[in-house]
């Protein structure tokens, strides 16, 4: 299962909404037999990286999205959270 574009309004950040949403995605995937949840986030989204790592995701790869990204050393990080009992 791929988690794409999770975002919480600035007015509600810091209240545990992102953590609750992420937890719900993991429960949803586990209940439906998925083996893992994957996602991508950029190197500048440090709070998102902390959130995902705190929820059990691990960084499994990096890439630059373009030649300009490579020149600027801008990277996208791939994360994966394996789900016990999944496929």
LUMMAR-221632 format. One record per atom (N, C-alpha, C): residue number from 0; residue in three letters; x, y, z. Coordinates in Angstrom, 1 decimal, always signed. Layout:
BEGIN
+-----+------+--------+--------+--------+
!  nr ! rest !     xx !     yy !     zz !
+-----+------+--------+--------+--------+
! NUM !  ala !      X !      Y !      Z !
...
+-----+------+--------+--------+--------+
END
This chain:
BEGIN
+-----+------+--------+--------+--------+
!  nr ! rest !     xx !     yy !     zz !
+-----+------+--------+--------+--------+
!   0 !  unk !   +0.9 !   -1.2 !   +0.0 !
!   0 !  unk !   +0.0 !   +0.0 !   +0.0 !
!   0 !  unk !   +0.9 !   +1.2 !   +0.0 !
!   1 !  unk !   +0.6 !   +2.2 !   -0.8 !
!   1 !  unk !   +1.4 !   +3.4 !   -0.8 !
!   1 !  unk !   +0.6 !   +4.6 !   -0.2 !
!   2 !  unk !   +1.2 !   +5.2 !   +0.7 !
!   2 !  unk !   +0.7 !   +6.4 !   +1.4 !
!   2 !  unk !   +1.2 !   +7.6 !   +0.6 !
!   3 !  unk !   +0.3 !   +8.4 !   +0.0 !
!   3 !  unk !   +0.7 !   +9.5 !   -0.8 !
!   3 !  unk !   +0.1 !  +10.8 !   -0.3 !
!   4 !  unk !   +0.9 !  +11.8 !   -0.3 !
!   4 !  unk !   +0.5 !  +13.2 !   +0.0 !
!   4 !  unk !   -0.4 !  +13.4 !   +1.3 !
!   5 !  unk !   +0.1 !  +12.9 !   +2.4 !
!   5 !  unk !   -0.6 !  +13.1 !   +3.6 !
!   5 !  unk !   -0.2 !  +14.5 !   +4.1 !
!   6 !  unk !   -1.2 !  +15.3 !   +4.4 !
!   6 !  unk !   -0.9 !  +16.7 !   +4.8 !
!   6 !  unk !   -2.0 !  +17.1 !   +5.9 !
!   7 !  unk !   -1.6 !  +17.9 !   +6.8 !
!   7 !  unk !   -2.5 !  +18.4 !   +7.9 !
!   7 !  unk !   -2.4 !  +19.9 !   +7.8 !
!   8 !  unk !   -3.5 !  +20.6 !   +7.9 !
!   8 !  unk !   -3.5 !  +22.0 !   +7.9 !
!   8 !  unk !   -2.6 !  +22.6 !   +9.0 !
!   9 !  unk !   -2.0 !  +23.7 !   +8.7 !
!   9 !  unk !   -1.1 !  +24.3 !   +9.7 !
!   9 !  unk !   -1.8 !  +24.6 !  +11.1 !
!  10 !  unk !   -3.1 !  +24.9 !  +11.0 !
!  10 !  unk !   -3.9 !  +25.2 !  +12.2 !
!  10 !  unk !   -4.0 !  +24.0 !  +13.1 !
!  11 !  unk !   -3.8 !  +22.7 !  +12.6 !
!  11 !  unk !   -4.0 !  +21.5 !  +13.4 !
!  11 !  unk !   -2.7 !  +20.8 !  +13.6 !
!  12 !  unk !   -1.6 !  +21.3 !  +13.2 !
!  12 !  unk !   -0.3 !  +20.6 !  +13.4 !
!  12 !  unk !   +0.1 !  +20.7 !  +14.9 !
!  13 !  unk !   +0.8 !  +19.7 !  +15.3 !
!  13 !  unk !   +1.3 !  +19.6 !  +16.7 !
!  13 !  unk !   +0.3 !  +19.1 !  +17.6 !
!  14 !  unk !   -0.9 !  +18.6 !  +17.1 !
!  14 !  unk !   -1.9 !  +18.1 !  +18.0 !
!  14 !  unk !   -2.1 !  +16.5 !  +17.9 !
!  15 !  unk !   -1.2 !  +15.9 !  +17.2 !
!  15 !  unk !   -1.3 !  +14.4 !  +17.0 !
!  15 !  unk !   -2.1 !  +13.9 !  +15.9 !
!  16 !  unk !   -2.6 !  +14.9 !  +15.0 !
!  16 !  unk !   -3.5 !  +14.5 !  +13.9 !
!  16 !  unk !   -2.7 !  +13.6 !  +12.9 !
!  17 !  unk !   -1.5 !  +14.0 !  +12.6 !
!  17 !  unk !   -0.6 !  +13.3 !  +11.6 !
!  17 !  unk !   -0.3 !  +11.9 !  +12.2 !
!  18 !  unk !   +0.0 !  +11.8 !  +13.4 !
!  18 !  unk !   +0.3 !  +10.5 !  +14.0 !
!  18 !  unk !   -0.9 !   +9.6 !  +14.0 !
!  19 !  unk !   -2.1 !  +10.2 !  +14.3 !
!  19 !  unk !   -3.4 !   +9.4 !  +14.3 !
!  19 !  unk !   -3.7 !   +8.9 !  +12.8 !
!  20 !  unk !   -3.5 !   +9.8 !  +11.9 !
!  20 !  unk !   -3.8 !   +9.4 !  +10.5 !
!  20 !  unk !   -2.8 !   +8.3 !  +10.0 !
!  21 !  unk !   -1.6 !   +8.5 !  +10.3 !
!  21 !  unk !   -0.6 !   +7.5 !   +9.9 !
!  21 !  unk !   -0.9 !   +6.1 !  +10.6 !
!  22 !  unk !   -1.2 !   +6.2 !  +11.8 !
!  22 !  unk !   -1.6 !   +4.9 !  +12.5 !
!  22 !  unk !   -2.8 !   +4.3 !  +11.9 !
!  23 !  unk !   -3.8 !   +5.1 !  +11.5 !
!  23 !  unk !   -5.0 !   +4.5 !  +10.8 !
!  23 !  unk !   -4.7 !   +3.9 !   +9.5 !
!  24 !  unk !   -3.7 !   +4.5 !   +8.7 !
!  24 !  unk !   -3.3 !   +3.9 !   +7.5 !
!  24 !  unk !   -2.7 !   +2.5 !   +7.7 !
!  25 !  unk !   -1.8 !   +2.5 !   +8.7 !
!  25 !  unk !   -1.2 !   +1.2 !   +9.1 !
!  25 !  unk !   -2.2 !   +0.1 !   +9.5 !
!  26 !  unk !   -3.2 !   +0.5 !  +10.3 !
!  26 !  unk !   -4.2 !   -0.4 !  +10.7 !
!  26 !  unk !   -5.1 !   -0.9 !   +9.5 !
!  27 !  unk !   -5.4 !   +0.1 !   +8.6 !
!  27 !  unk !   -6.2 !   -0.2 !   +7.4 !
!  27 !  unk !   -5.4 !   -1.3 !   +6.6 !
!  28 !  unk !   -4.1 !   -1.0 !   +6.4 !
!  28 !  unk !   -3.3 !   -1.9 !   +5.5 !
!  28 !  unk !   -3.2 !   -3.3 !   +6.1 !
!  29 !  unk !   -2.9 !   -3.3 !   +7.4 !
!  29 !  unk !   -2.8 !   -4.6 !   +8.2 !
!  29 !  unk !   -4.1 !   -5.4 !   +8.1 !
!  30 !  unk !   -5.2 !   -4.7 !   +8.3 !
!  30 !  unk !   -6.5 !   -5.4 !   +8.3 !
!  30 !  unk !   -6.8 !   -6.0 !   +7.0 !
!  31 !  unk !   -6.3 !   -5.5 !   +5.9 !
!  31 !  unk !   -6.6 !   -5.9 !   +4.6 !
!  31 !  unk !   -5.5 !   -6.8 !   +4.0 !
!  32 !  unk !   -4.5 !   -7.2 !   +4.8 !
!  32 !  unk !   -3.5 !   -8.2 !   +4.4 !
!  32 !  unk !   -2.3 !   -7.6 !   +3.7 !
!  33 !  unk !   -2.2 !   -6.3 !   +3.6 !
!  33 !  unk !   -1.0 !   -5.8 !   +3.0 !
!  33 !  unk !   +0.3 !   -6.2 !   +3.7 !
!  34 !  unk !   +1.4 !   -6.4 !   +3.0 !
!  34 !  unk !   +2.6 !   -6.8 !   +3.6 !
!  34 !  unk !   +3.4 !   -5.6 !   +4.1 !
!  35 !  unk !   +3.2 !   -4.4 !   +3.5 !
!  35 !  unk !   +3.9 !   -3.2 !   +3.9 !
!  35 !  unk !   +3.2 !   -2.0 !   +3.4 !
!  36 !  unk !   +3.6 !   -0.8 !   +4.0 !
!  36 !  unk !   +3.2 !   +0.5 !   +3.5 !
!  36 !  unk !   +4.4 !   +1.2 !   +3.1 !
!  37 !  unk !   +4.4 !   +1.8 !   +1.9 !
!  37 !  unk !   +5.6 !   +2.6 !   +1.4 !
!  37 !  unk !   +5.1 !   +4.0 !   +1.2 !
!  38 !  unk !   +6.1 !   +4.9 !   +1.2 !
!  38 !  unk !   +5.9 !   +6.3 !   +1.0 !
!  38 !  unk !   +7.2 !   +7.0 !   +0.6 !
!  39 !  unk !   +7.1 !   +8.2 !   +0.1 !
!  39 !  unk !   +8.2 !   +9.0 !   -0.2 !
!  39 !  unk !   +8.1 !  +10.4 !   +0.4 !
!  40 !  unk !   +9.1 !  +11.0 !   +0.8 !
!  40 !  unk !   +9.1 !  +12.4 !   +1.3 !
!  40 !  unk !  +10.5 !  +13.0 !   +1.0 !
!  41 !  unk !  +10.5 !  +14.3 !   +1.0 !
!  41 !  unk !  +11.7 !  +15.0 !   +0.6 !
!  41 !  unk !  +12.6 !  +15.3 !   +1.8 !
!  42 !  unk !  +13.9 !  +15.5 !   +1.5 !
!  42 !  unk !  +14.9 !  +15.8 !   +2.5 !
!  42 !  unk !  +14.6 !  +17.0 !   +3.4 !
!  43 !  unk !  +13.8 !  +17.9 !   +2.9 !
!  43 !  unk !  +13.5 !  +19.1 !   +3.7 !
!  43 !  unk !  +12.3 !  +18.9 !   +4.6 !
!  44 !  unk !  +11.6 !  +17.8 !   +4.5 !
!  44 !  unk !  +10.4 !  +17.6 !   +5.4 !
!  44 !  unk !  +10.9 !  +16.8 !   +6.6 !
!  45 !  unk !  +11.6 !  +17.4 !   +7.4 !
!  45 !  unk !  +12.2 !  +16.8 !   +8.6 !
!  45 !  unk !  +11.2 !  +16.3 !   +9.6 !
!  46 !  unk !  +10.2 !  +17.1 !   +9.8 !
!  46 !  unk !   +9.1 !  +16.7 !  +10.7 !
!  46 !  unk !   +8.4 !  +15.4 !  +10.2 !
!  47 !  unk !   +8.2 !  +15.3 !   +8.9 !
!  47 !  unk !   +7.5 !  +14.2 !   +8.3 !
!  47 !  unk !   +8.4 !  +12.9 !   +8.5 !
!  48 !  unk !   +9.7 !  +13.1 !   +8.3 !
!  48 !  unk !  +10.7 !  +12.0 !   +8.5 !
!  48 !  unk !  +10.6 !  +11.5 !   +9.9 !
!  49 !  unk !  +10.6 !  +12.4 !  +10.9 !
!  49 !  unk !  +10.5 !  +12.0 !  +12.3 !
!  49 !  unk !   +9.2 !  +11.3 !  +12.6 !
!  50 !  unk !   +8.1 !  +11.8 !  +12.0 !
!  50 !  unk !   +6.8 !  +11.1 !  +12.2 !
!  50 !  unk !   +6.8 !   +9.7 !  +11.7 !
!  51 !  unk !   +7.3 !   +9.5 !  +10.5 !
!  51 !  unk !   +7.3 !   +8.2 !   +9.9 !
!  51 !  unk !   +8.2 !   +7.2 !  +10.6 !
!  52 !  unk !   +9.4 !   +7.7 !  +10.9 !
!  52 !  unk !  +10.3 !   +6.8 !  +11.7 !
!  52 !  unk !   +9.8 !   +6.5 !  +13.0 !
!  53 !  unk !   +9.0 !   +7.4 !  +13.7 !
!  53 !  unk !   +8.4 !   +7.1 !  +15.0 !
!  53 !  unk !   +7.3 !   +6.1 !  +14.9 !
!  54 !  unk !   +6.7 !   +6.0 !  +13.7 !
!  54 !  unk !   +5.6 !   +5.0 !  +13.4 !
!  54 !  unk !   +6.1 !   +3.7 !  +12.9 !
!  55 !  unk !   +7.4 !   +3.5 !  +12.8 !
!  55 !  unk !   +8.0 !   +2.2 !  +12.4 !
!  55 !  unk !   +8.5 !   +2.1 !  +11.0 !
!  56 !  unk !   +8.4 !   +3.2 !  +10.3 !
!  56 !  unk !   +9.0 !   +3.2 !   +8.9 !
!  56 !  unk !  +10.5 !   +3.3 !   +8.9 !
!  57 !  unk !  +11.1 !   +2.7 !   +7.9 !
!  57 !  unk !  +12.6 !   +2.8 !   +7.8 !
!  57 !  unk !  +12.9 !   +3.3 !   +6.4 !
!  58 !  unk !  +14.0 !   +4.1 !   +6.4 !
!  58 !  unk !  +14.4 !   +4.6 !   +5.1 !
!  58 !  unk !  +15.0 !   +3.5 !   +4.3 !
!  59 !  unk !  +14.5 !   +3.3 !   +3.0 !
!  59 !  unk !  +15.0 !   +2.2 !   +2.2 !
!  59 !  unk !  +15.7 !   +2.6 !   +0.9 !
!  60 !  unk !  +15.7 !   +3.9 !   +0.7 !
!  60 !  unk !  +16.3 !   +4.4 !   -0.6 !
!  60 !  unk !  +16.2 !   +5.9 !   -0.7 !
!  61 !  unk !  +17.0 !   +6.5 !   -1.6 !
!  61 !  unk !  +17.0 !   +7.9 !   -1.9 !
!  61 !  unk !  +17.2 !   +8.1 !   -3.4 !
!  62 !  unk !  +16.7 !   +9.2 !   -3.9 !
!  62 !  unk !  +17.0 !   +9.5 !   -5.3 !
!  62 !  unk !  +16.8 !  +11.0 !   -5.5 !
!  63 !  unk !  +17.4 !  +11.5 !   -6.6 !
!  63 !  unk !  +17.2 !  +12.9 !   -6.9 !
!  63 !  unk !  +16.1 !  +13.0 !   -8.0 !
!  64 !  unk !  +15.1 !  +13.9 !   -7.9 !
!  64 !  unk !  +14.0 !  +13.8 !   -8.8 !
!  64 !  unk !  +14.3 !  +14.4 !  -10.2 !
!  65 !  unk !  +15.5 !  +15.0 !  -10.4 !
!  65 !  unk !  +15.8 !  +15.6 !  -11.7 !
!  65 !  unk !  +17.3 !  +15.9 !  -11.8 !
!  66 !  unk !  +17.7 !  +16.3 !  -12.9 !
!  66 !  unk !  +19.1 !  +16.7 !  -13.1 !
!  66 !  unk !  +19.4 !  +17.9 !  -12.2 !
!  67 !  unk !  +18.5 !  +18.9 !  -12.2 !
!  67 !  unk !  +18.6 !  +20.1 !  -11.3 !
!  67 !  unk !  +18.7 !  +19.6 !   -9.8 !
!  68 !  unk !  +17.8 !  +18.7 !   -9.5 !
!  68 !  unk !  +17.8 !  +18.2 !   -8.1 !
!  68 !  unk !  +19.2 !  +17.6 !   -7.8 !
!  69 !  unk !  +19.7 !  +16.8 !   -8.7 !
!  69 !  unk !  +21.1 !  +16.3 !   -8.5 !
!  69 !  unk !  +22.1 !  +17.4 !   -8.3 !
!  70 !  unk !  +22.1 !  +18.4 !   -9.1 !
!  70 !  unk !  +23.0 !  +19.5 !   -9.0 !
!  70 !  unk !  +22.9 !  +20.2 !   -7.7 !
!  71 !  unk !  +21.7 !  +20.3 !   -7.2 !
!  71 !  unk !  +21.4 !  +21.0 !   -5.9 !
!  71 !  unk !  +21.5 !  +20.0 !   -4.7 !
!  72 !  unk !  +21.8 !  +18.8 !   -5.0 !
!  72 !  unk !  +21.9 !  +17.7 !   -3.9 !
!  72 !  unk !  +20.5 !  +17.6 !   -3.2 !
!  73 !  unk !  +19.5 !  +17.8 !   -3.9 !
!  73 !  unk !  +18.1 !  +17.6 !   -3.4 !
!  73 !  unk !  +17.7 !  +16.1 !   -3.5 !
!  74 !  unk !  +17.2 !  +15.5 !   -2.4 !
!  74 !  unk !  +16.9 !  +14.1 !   -2.5 !
!  74 !  unk !  +15.5 !  +13.8 !   -2.0 !
!  75 !  unk !  +14.9 !  +12.8 !   -2.6 !
!  75 !  unk !  +13.7 !  +12.2 !   -2.1 !
!  75 !  unk !  +14.0 !  +10.9 !   -1.4 !
!  76 !  unk !  +13.4 !  +10.7 !   -0.2 !
!  76 !  unk !  +13.6 !   +9.5 !   +0.6 !
!  76 !  unk !  +12.5 !   +8.6 !   +0.4 !
!  77 !  unk !  +12.7 !   +7.3 !   +0.2 !
!  77 !  unk !  +11.7 !   +6.3 !   +0.2 !
!  77 !  unk !  +11.7 !   +5.6 !   +1.6 !
!  78 !  unk !  +10.5 !   +5.4 !   +2.1 !
!  78 !  unk !  +10.3 !   +4.7 !   +3.4 !
!  78 !  unk !   +9.5 !   +3.5 !   +3.2 !
!  79 !  unk !   +9.6 !   +2.5 !   +4.1 !
!  79 !  unk !   +8.8 !   +1.3 !   +4.1 !
!  79 !  unk !   +8.5 !   +0.9 !   +5.5 !
!  80 !  unk !   +7.3 !   +0.5 !   +5.8 !
!  80 !  unk !   +7.0 !   -0.1 !   +7.1 !
!  80 !  unk !   +6.4 !   -1.5 !   +6.8 !
!  81 !  unk !   +7.1 !   -2.5 !   +7.2 !
!  81 !  unk !   +6.7 !   -3.9 !   +7.0 !
!  81 !  unk !   +5.6 !   -4.2 !   +8.1 !
!  82 !  unk !   +4.6 !   -4.9 !   +7.6 !
!  82 !  unk !   +3.4 !   -5.2 !   +8.5 !
!  82 !  unk !   +3.5 !   -6.7 !   +8.9 !
!  83 !  unk !   +3.5 !   -7.0 !  +10.2 !
!  83 !  unk !   +3.5 !   -8.4 !  +10.6 !
!  83 !  unk !   +2.3 !   -9.1 !  +10.1 !
!  84 !  unk !   +2.4 !  -10.3 !   +9.6 !
!  84 !  unk !   +1.3 !  -11.1 !   +9.2 !
!  84 !  unk !   +0.8 !  -10.7 !   +7.8 !
!  85 !  unk !   +1.5 !   -9.8 !   +7.2 !
!  85 !  unk !   +1.0 !   -9.3 !   +5.8 !
!  85 !  unk !   +1.6 !  -10.3 !   +4.8 !
!  86 !  unk !   +1.1 !  -10.0 !   +3.5 !
!  86 !  unk !   +1.5 !  -10.9 !   +2.4 !
!  86 !  unk !   +3.0 !  -10.7 !   +2.1 !
+-----+------+--------+--------+--------+
END
